[in-house]
C-alpha cells in the first residue's frame, strides 16, 4: 500500500488520491497545538477525509521537543502524553498504523544506553495497546544498528521500524542500501523521497543521488520473503514530497514494484 504525506493543500491531495488510488499520511497530529485541542482536530480531520473520498489513513506522530530516551523524567512524561494523544487520535480515526520519530540527536546524546531507554519507553507505551501498528522512524540517526537494538528489545508484536530513505541518505555515512538490508526484518513502513546527501530536500525519486533501483530490489526481496513465509506484517510506503509533480514521479516508480 502506498500513501501520500498530507503536505499539500486539501484540494490537491483530493486530486492526487483520486488519480493514484493511494492513501494519506496525516501530519496534523504531529503538531502540539492540535493535540491540545484533540477532539476538535479529530472532527476537522474527519471532514477533510470525507472531502478526499475517505482514503486509507495512517498518522505521523508528534516529535518536536520530545525525547523518549530523555534523562529528565519530566521530558519523558510530556513525550508520553503526546504519544498517548496521537495514539488516541489514530484510534478515533480508525487508522492501522502510526509513525513516531526516534528523536535521537547526535552530539547531544550518547548512543550508549540509548536503545535500552527507548525500548523501555516503548514497552511501557505499548502495554495493553495492540490494535494499531507503531513504527519508529530514523531522522538524524547516524547508524542503523541502534534502531535494530531498540526493535530487538520491544516486546509488542505491533511494533516495527520505519526507514526514511531520504533521512538516511543525508544524515548517515552508512549507505542507504545497508540501512535497508540491516533493518529489513523489522521494517513495516518506508518514507520515500530523494536528496543529494547534503540536506533533507524531499525531492522526487530520481532527482537526487539515492540508488533507488538497488534499494527497491532489497524491499522487493523482503516482500517476497514475507509472502513465502506467511509473515502478516505488510511493508507499506509513504511518499514525502512537497510538490504534486514530485509526488507523481515518485508514485510512478513505486507503483512498478
ABEGO torsion letter per residue (X at the ends): XBBBBBABBAAAAAAAAAAAGBBBBBAAAABAAAAABAAAAAAAAAAAAAAAGGBBBBBBBBABGBBAABABAAAAAAAAAAAAAAAAAAAAAGBABBBBBAGBBBGABBABGAAAAAAAAAAAAABGBAABBBBBBBBABABAAAAAAAAAABABAABBBBBBAAAAAAABABBAAAAAAAAAAABABBBBBBBAGABBAGBBBGABABBAAAAAAAAAAAAAAAAAAGBABBBBBBBBBABAAAAAAAAAAAAAX
